[in-house]
Amino acid sequence: MTDQGRLSHLFKLLSCFLAGISRSLGHAGIETETGTTAAAANSTYYNPILPGFHPDPSCIFVPERDNTFFCASSSFNAFPGIPIHASKDLQSWKLIGHVLDRLEQLPRLSETNRSTSGIWAPALRFHKDTFWVVTTLVDDDRPQSNFSRWDNLIFKAKDPFKPASWSDPVHFNFTGYDTEPFWDVDGKVYITGAHAWQVGPAIQQAEADLDTGKVGEWRTIWNGTGGLAPEGPHIYRRDSFYYLLAAEGGTGLNHMVTMARSKSISGPFEANPANPVLTNANTTSYFQTVGHADLFQDHVGNWWAAALSTRSGPEYVNYPMGRETVLTPVQWTSAKDWPVFSSISGEMSGWALPARVSPGDDVGGDGIGGTGPYINQGDLITFFPPGSSLPPHFTYWRFPRGGAYTISPPERPGTLRLLPSALNLTALNGNYAGGPGGGQTFVGRRQQDTLFSFSVDVSFAPPPSDREVGVEAGVTAFLTQNHHLDLGVVLLPANTTAGTTAFPGPAGGQGKDEPGAAGELVPHVRFRGMSSSTAVPGPVVARLPRAWWRNGSGGGGGGNATLELTLEIKAANTTHFMFSVGLAGARSAMQTIASAPNDAVSWGFTGTILGVYCTSNGGNGTTPAYISKWRYIPEGQFYDRGRFQEPHKSS
């Protein structure tokens, strides 16, 4: 290399080093004058970047951690809570862990009442080699004026790739939510949050000690532009201005992103004349409810914004994956100017993206640690090995019931054993699940593709005794306790009439069926749904062919009806789910029991979780279910009306 080449090389290294310092200070709330670097060429990418139940994103770029992007999202009542995804290229996102992964961190999560309660809107930041998450546990059944409704929390970690690294939370007082930390140039630390809007809509701020939770006097710094519920505040300092990003309009079709700025951290803040800076309200876009954004820079200083959106179109009827994370480029060429956001769509043109990585199964493939899957990967879990744990992306509703889940039990090695809960998926009233000692036996994974098939093999042998009447095991498309669609195998009297129909297929699918004596307890397959917001199809109940459980599947003449079945949920199109059952190992003989519109699970703050459950439906049944051959097969995304993307090859 010539002397000139060496100097050029050293200059490039120094420039990258200084840019990294500038950006690392910038995302900690320190002043930066870095402008947007001209990209060599625009790139094309597709939204959503985090499909499925991943709302309220907060994203950062951390040069000190090998030029990695990190995003956190809300989890509400789901556990583990506050998923963290990481990426090197803004396209391939890997689940690296959860902030909330231990009961002792937040035992009150087991007591939440209402499907919209739980963890709201985490703010993820990096400062002085520490990751910080500030968020709120909300009891949404309590009045906004009730101080106990809001439990604001501070978590920190040195290594987000190690779940145990996340601390127990520090609690602090604030009558509101959507709280975030900000480190100013003078060393002071602030927390900014959304005051309870039904009491008084405002963005408020106070000085804070993040290690103790001590906060100063809360003061209003901005009231928004007049839209409903100003919330989701984020503060950025650039040049001599403090920029305040917020969400307004509610999280439905009028959702929008607004911005204000001030020369002082305490205001007064002047609104951007071009507000809202980002929204799809009053458009025909497939992507609606755009809002709750966060700004960050990439490895060359270009600006991006992550936001939430639903793929519903303005009809706002069918969106079972709920609020997802989308990405848009932002032009911010001068600190004296306001940033300009590109509108959200499925196919996007933006800054040149970092070099694409090839997703691997571990850190050796792509340089990203953590044990979770990439967002576009499916599940092919033939058996659950002894001594293993459930995959990191598996999700419970609140904390898992102690002892209800056993991997590879001695009587059925390689399976996941589920012990029935007294509460079914609706639980006590569609909102509450009994607090400590209660809960539901249910575990699943997020729906992350418009089209998919989800299936499991279930081994279930309920004895024909009065004690076991109503015991049930099955699969579900679960949004919340008051929005779910279920297909289960349940022990019922042979003369059950409510919703009863003949089992589909020629002669009951497996030869001549026998009616059974009145009152005889026999296994049935049952579809039923629950929705507090729309009509659902009525129950469908069909007695399983006797050949399936007496002769063909290991049952004995007068003994337990041992069933070895495959249960499946399949997205037939963008509006309907199909629910099917068949003998395990004979998928070609699967029979469709019901078709249901997915508007029943298109509601609220979360997104559909596909999973398995086991319940006595309030009875005394104790029959376990054994799960194996867990499959979630991505079959493609619709990213606009009539525009379809095939599954990634890495799925």
Sequence and secondary structure as in RCSB ss.txt:
>XXXX:A:sequence
MTDQGRLSHLFKLLSCFLAGISRSLGHAGIETETGTTAAAANSTYYNPILPGFHPDPSCIFVPERDNTFFCASSS
FNAFPGIPIHASKDLQSWKLIGHVLDRLEQLPRLSETNRSTSGIWAPALRFHKDTFWVVTTLVDDDRPQSNFSRW
DNLIFKAKDPFKPASWSDPVHFNFTGYDTEPFWDVDGKVYITGAHAWQVGPAIQQAEADLDTGKVGEWRTIWNGT
GGLAPEGPHIYRRDSFYYLLAAEGGTGLNHMVTMARSKSISGPFEANPANPVLTNANTTSYFQTVGHADLFQDHV
GNWWAAALSTRSGPEYVNYPMGRETVLTPVQWTSAKDWPVFSSISGEMSGWALPARVSPGDDVGGDGIGGTGPYI
NQGDLITFFPPGSSLPPHFTYWRFPRGGAYTISPPERPGTLRLLPSALNLTALNGNYAGGPGGGQTFVGRRQQDT
LFSFSVDVSFAPPPSDREVGVEAGVTAFLTQNHHLDLGVVLLPANTTAGTTAFPGPAGGQGKDEPGAAGELVPHV
RFRGMSSSTAVPGPVVARLPRAWWRNGSGGGGGGNATLELTLEIKAANTTHFMFSVGLAGARSAMQTIASAPNDA
VSWGFTGTILGVYCTSNGGNGTTPAYISKWRYIPEGQFYDRGRFQEPHKSS
>XXXX:A:secstr
  HHHHHHHHHHHHHHHHHHHHHHHHTTT          SS EEEES SB SS  S EEEEEGGGTSEEEEE   
BTEESEEEEEEESSSSS EEEEEEE  GGG GGGGG  STT EEEEEEEEEETTEEEEEEEEE TTS TT GGGE
EEEEEEES TTSGGGS   EEE  SEEEEEEEE TTS EEEEEEE TTT   EEEEEB TTT  B   EEEE  S
S SS EEEEEEEETTEEEEEEEES SSTT EEEEEEESSTT   EE TT  SB  TTS  SEEEEEEEEEEE TT
S EEEEEEEEE TTTT   TT SEEEEEEEE   TTS  EE    SEEEES         SSHHHHS  SSS BT
T  EEE    TT    TT BEESS  TTSEEES TTSTTSEEE  BSS SSTTTSS   STT    EEEEE  SS
EEEEEEEEEE   SSGGGTT EEEEEEEEETTEEEEEEEEEEETT  TTB   SSGGGGSS      TT EEEEE
EEEEEESSS     EEEE  HIIIIITTS  SSS   EEEEEEEEE SSSEEEEEEEETT GGG EEEEEEEGGG
G  SSS  EEEEEEE TTS     EEEEEEEEEEEEEEEETTEEE   TT 
